[in-house]
Structures are given as C-alpha cells and as structure tokens.
Amino acid sequence: MLKRKIETELLKWKNKKDKMCLVVKGARQVGKTYIIDKFARNNYTNYIYMNFDEMPSYKDIFNGDLDPETIIKQITLNIPNVNLVPNETIIFLDEIQNCPRARTALKFLSIDKRFDFIAKYALSSEKAKARECFLSIPKQLAKDYKKFQYSLVTENGSSRKFAGSLMWLHDARIINYCYNLRNLDFPLEGNSINNQFKIYMNDTGLLVSMLEEGTQKDIISGNLGIYKGAIYENIIADVFNK
C-alpha cells in the first residue's frame, strides 16, 4: 500500500507542467532507491543512474560551473553511452548527500527543465556533522566574517566535509543561506557565488537561546554586547526570507 502511494505521488510529480527537481529524503534501507529506480524505468524512455557512494568519481561532474549546459556536457563526457533527450530523460542522483555541489546544482537544473532530476538523500550520516554546523552559527555571526567559515565548525573543517550538513539544516528549515552576488542584477540566483555565503537562523529566538547563559537577560535589558550585529543581521535575513 505504501509503495503504491509513493508511486502515485511520483507520477503526479512527473506530470506537473512546472515541476522542480525532486529530493527524496529518509532513513537508509527503507526501499527508496528501489521505488525510484522502478518508477524511472517504467515511465521514461531514457534513464541515467548516478550513485555518488558507489562511484565517487561522479562528483567530478559538478566540480566546475553549475549552469545546466556545463553539467549536461559533463554528464555526456563522463558517463558512456548516455542518451539525453529533452522531456524524455530522467536522471537519478543517488546518495546526493555525498556530493554537496550536486545538491546546490539542483536549483539551477530546476530552472532549465529539459530533463527531470530525482535526488535521494540519506539523513542518518549527516546528523552528527549537522549538529556541529548548527552549534557553530552563533560564533559565525559574532565574528566580522563576510562568509561562512568551516574552520569554526571544527579545526580542520572544510566544504567537502560539512557542505552537505548545511544543506540538511536548510532542508529542515532551520537555517537560511545568503549568497554573495557577482552583480546586483536579476536573476539573483544566476548572479550568486556558490561558495561565498553566510548562514542565518530561520528563527532569531532560537539563535538567542543558543547564546551563553545570562545573555538572554542582557538582551532583554538592551545590552546586546558582541552579538548586537549578529542579532540585527539575523532579524533582517529572517524578514527577507519570509
């Protein structure tokens, strides 16, 4: 019964005229890959399967620019015998939590709309790292940095290690991204710099609750201290996001 319900939802997604890339999230070993694979084989003329766990080399496809033309070109160069026919092709990105740049690319691929993309995201491996990223946010905002610093998460922190964890927090609607722009012009998504961003909490009250003991009382009294800029920034980011 549950499998039939999921298959029905997948068909509804396929038939949408203005659909976005689909991200399927959940625990491991519950049948997500099987259902998506069956759906893709039964409903599309052309099907491309990319597993970032089994084939880490697939990550190289997303190492360059993330515009759809570059990504499609890289897929044809890196995967033998692919047949990319617009409106007849689905690309399944399995274990996408292992390739954060592929997760970032989905927003640009959604705009292109020539090909359907489904990504499967296993949550269990991200929880510990997501917690570390989450706990670093007050420190990130208290410093006068122009972009998120992975070194504040752990001493040897890097994008490769933690970018997927930030995506997990974003998908859970806990944080918001604010990207630097090459040019202040529309479309803003097209002018964003993917590796230059700041992170803000989706709830400023939650940010305040994470500060040191006694800080909340000081803030209520009007003494914002070193967190003055961080709190004001987060409030403005929250307003723009909503």
C-alpha positions as CSV (number, residue, x, y, z in Angstrom):
1,M,0.0,0.0,0.0
2,L,2.8,2.5,0.9
3,K,4.8,1.7,-2.2
4,R,1.7,2.3,-4.4
5,K,1.1,5.6,-2.7
6,I,4.7,6.7,-3.3
7,E,4.5,5.6,-6.9
8,T,1.3,7.7,-7.3
9,E,3.0,10.7,-5.9
10,L,6.0,10.2,-8.2
11,L,3.6,10.1,-11.2
12,K,1.9,13.3,-10.0
13,W,5.3,15.0,-9.9
14,K,6.2,13.7,-13.4
15,N,3.0,15.2,-14.9
16,K,3.4,18.6,-13.4
17,K,4.0,21.3,-16.1
18,D,6.2,23.4,-13.9
19,K,7.9,20.9,-11.7
20,M,11.1,21.3,-9.8
21,C,13.9,18.8,-9.2
22,L,12.6,16.2,-6.6
23,V,14.5,15.4,-3.5
24,V,13.5,12.2,-1.6
25,K,14.8,12.1,2.0
26,G,14.7,9.5,4.6
27,A,16.4,6.8,6.6
28,R,18.6,4.2,5.0
29,Q,17.4,0.7,3.8
30,V,13.7,1.5,3.6
31,G,13.3,1.0,-0.2
32,K,13.7,4.5,-1.6
33,T,16.2,3.5,-4.3
34,Y,14.1,0.5,-5.4
35,I,11.0,2.5,-5.8
36,I,12.6,5.4,-7.7
37,D,14.5,3.0,-9.9
38,K,11.3,1.2,-10.8
39,F,9.5,4.4,-11.5
40,A,12.3,5.7,-13.7
41,R,12.5,2.5,-15.8
42,N,8.7,2.3,-16.3
43,N,8.0,5.9,-17.1
44,Y,10.9,7.3,-19.2
45,T,12.5,6.5,-22.5
46,N,15.9,7.3,-21.2
47,Y,17.2,6.7,-17.6
48,I,20.6,7.7,-16.1
49,Y,21.6,6.4,-12.7
50,M,24.4,8.1,-10.7
51,N,25.3,6.8,-7.3
52,F,27.8,9.1,-5.5
53,D,28.5,6.4,-2.9
54,E,29.4,3.6,-5.4
55,M,31.1,5.9,-7.9
56,P,32.8,8.9,-6.1
57,S,34.2,9.9,-9.5
58,Y,30.8,11.2,-10.5
59,K,31.4,14.1,-8.1
60,D,33.9,15.5,-10.7
61,I,30.9,16.3,-13.0
62,F,29.9,19.1,-10.5
63,N,33.4,20.5,-9.8
64,G,33.2,23.2,-12.4
65,D,30.4,25.7,-13.2
66,L,27.0,24.6,-12.1
67,D,25.0,26.0,-15.0
68,P,22.8,23.4,-16.7
69,E,24.7,23.4,-20.0
70,T,28.0,22.7,-18.3
71,I,26.5,19.9,-16.1
72,I,24.8,18.2,-19.1
73,K,28.0,18.4,-21.1
74,Q,30.0,16.8,-18.2
75,I,27.4,14.0,-17.8
76,T,27.8,13.1,-21.5
77,L,31.6,13.2,-21.2
78,N,31.8,11.1,-18.0
79,I,29.1,8.5,-18.5
80,P,29.4,6.2,-21.5
81,N,26.5,5.7,-23.9
82,V,24.1,8.2,-22.4
83,N,21.2,9.5,-24.5
84,L,19.9,12.8,-23.2
85,V,16.7,13.5,-25.0
86,P,14.8,16.6,-23.6
87,N,11.4,15.8,-22.0
88,E,12.1,12.0,-22.2
89,T,15.0,11.6,-19.8
90,I,15.3,11.2,-16.1
91,I,18.5,11.5,-14.1
92,F,18.6,9.8,-10.7
93,L,21.2,11.2,-8.3
94,D,21.5,8.6,-5.6
95,E,23.3,9.3,-2.2
96,I,23.4,13.0,-3.1
97,Q,24.4,13.8,0.5
98,N,27.9,12.7,-0.6
99,C,28.1,15.4,-3.2
100,P,27.1,18.8,-1.9
101,R,27.8,20.6,-5.2
102,A,25.3,18.4,-6.9
103,R,22.7,19.3,-4.3
104,T,23.5,23.0,-5.0
105,A,23.1,22.4,-8.7
106,L,19.5,21.2,-8.4
107,K,18.2,24.8,-8.1
108,F,19.8,25.7,-11.5
109,L,18.7,22.4,-13.1
110,S,15.1,23.1,-11.9
111,I,15.1,26.4,-14.0
112,D,16.3,24.5,-17.1
113,K,13.5,22.0,-17.2
114,R,14.7,19.9,-20.2
115,F,15.4,16.9,-18.1
116,D,13.8,15.5,-14.9
117,F,16.0,15.0,-11.9
118,I,15.3,13.0,-8.8
119,A,17.8,13.0,-5.9
120,K,17.9,10.6,-3.0
121,Y,19.2,11.9,0.3
122,A,20.0,9.6,3.2
123,L,19.8,11.5,6.5
124,S,21.5,9.3,9.1
125,S,25.1,10.0,8.1
126,E,24.6,13.8,8.4
127,K,23.2,14.2,11.9
128,A,26.4,14.5,13.9
129,K,28.0,16.9,11.4
130,A,24.8,18.9,11.1
131,R,24.8,19.4,14.9
132,E,28.4,20.7,14.7
133,C,27.4,23.1,12.0
134,F,24.4,24.2,13.9
135,L,26.3,24.9,17.1
136,S,28.8,27.0,15.2
137,I,26.3,29.5,14.0
138,P,26.4,32.0,16.9
139,K,30.2,32.0,16.6
140,Q,29.9,32.6,12.9
141,L,27.6,35.6,13.3
142,A,29.6,37.1,16.2
143,K,32.7,37.4,14.0
144,D,33.0,40.1,11.3
145,Y,33.4,37.5,8.6
146,K,32.0,38.0,5.1
147,K,31.2,34.3,4.5
148,F,30.7,31.1,6.4
149,Q,33.9,29.7,7.9
150,Y,34.1,25.9,8.0
151,S,37.2,26.2,10.3
152,L,34.8,27.5,13.1
153,V,32.9,24.2,12.9
154,T,36.0,22.1,13.6
155,E,39.7,22.9,13.4
156,N,40.1,21.1,10.1
157,G,36.6,21.8,8.7
158,S,36.1,22.1,5.0
159,S,33.3,22.4,2.4
160,R,33.9,18.8,1.4
161,K,33.2,17.7,5.0
162,F,30.3,20.0,6.0
163,A,28.6,21.5,3.0
164,G,26.1,18.5,2.9
165,S,25.4,19.0,6.6
166,L,24.4,22.7,5.9
167,M,22.1,21.5,3.2
168,W,20.5,19.1,5.7
169,L,19.8,22.0,8.1
170,H,18.5,24.1,5.2
171,D,16.1,21.4,4.0
172,A,14.9,21.1,7.6
173,R,14.1,24.8,7.5
174,I,16.5,25.6,10.4
175,I,18.8,27.9,8.5
176,N,18.8,30.2,5.6
177,Y,21.6,30.9,3.0
178,C,22.6,34.4,2.0
179,Y,24.8,34.3,-1.1
180,N,27.3,36.9,-2.3
181,L,26.5,38.2,-5.8
182,R,28.8,38.8,-8.8
183,N,26.4,41.6,-9.9
184,L,23.5,43.2,-8.2
185,D,21.1,42.3,-11.0
186,F,18.3,39.9,-11.8
187,P,18.0,37.0,-11.8
188,L,19.7,36.9,-8.3
189,E,20.1,33.1,-8.4
190,G,22.1,33.4,-11.7
191,N,24.4,36.0,-10.1
192,S,25.1,34.2,-6.9
193,I,28.6,32.9,-6.0
194,N,28.0,29.3,-4.8
195,N,30.9,29.1,-2.4
196,Q,30.5,32.6,-0.8
197,F,27.6,32.8,1.6
198,K,26.6,33.5,5.2
199,I,24.3,31.4,7.3
200,Y,21.4,32.8,9.3
201,M,19.0,31.1,11.7
202,N,15.4,30.7,10.4
203,D,14.3,31.7,13.9
204,T,16.0,34.6,15.7
205,G,14.6,33.4,19.0
206,L,16.4,30.1,18.6
207,L,19.6,31.9,17.9
208,V,19.3,33.9,21.1
209,S,18.5,30.8,23.1
210,M,21.9,29.3,21.9
211,L,24.0,32.2,23.4
212,E,25.9,32.0,26.7
213,E,24.0,31.8,30.0
214,G,22.8,35.2,31.1
215,T,23.0,36.7,27.6
216,Q,19.2,36.5,27.0
217,K,18.7,38.5,30.2
218,D,21.2,41.1,29.0
219,I,19.5,41.3,25.6
220,I,16.1,41.9,27.2
221,S,17.7,44.7,29.2
222,G,19.0,46.3,26.0
223,N,22.7,45.2,26.4
224,L,23.3,43.3,23.2
225,G,27.1,43.2,23.6
226,I,29.2,41.5,20.9
227,Y,26.0,39.9,19.5
228,K,24.4,43.2,18.5
229,G,25.3,43.0,14.9
230,A,24.6,39.2,14.7
231,I,21.1,39.6,16.1
232,Y,20.2,42.6,13.8
233,E,21.6,40.8,10.8
234,N,19.6,37.6,11.6
235,I,16.4,39.6,12.1
236,I,16.8,41.3,8.7
237,A,17.7,38.0,6.9
238,D,14.6,36.4,8.5
239,V,12.3,39.2,7.3
240,F,13.6,39.0,3.7
241,N,13.3,35.2,3.7
242,K,9.7,35.3,4.8
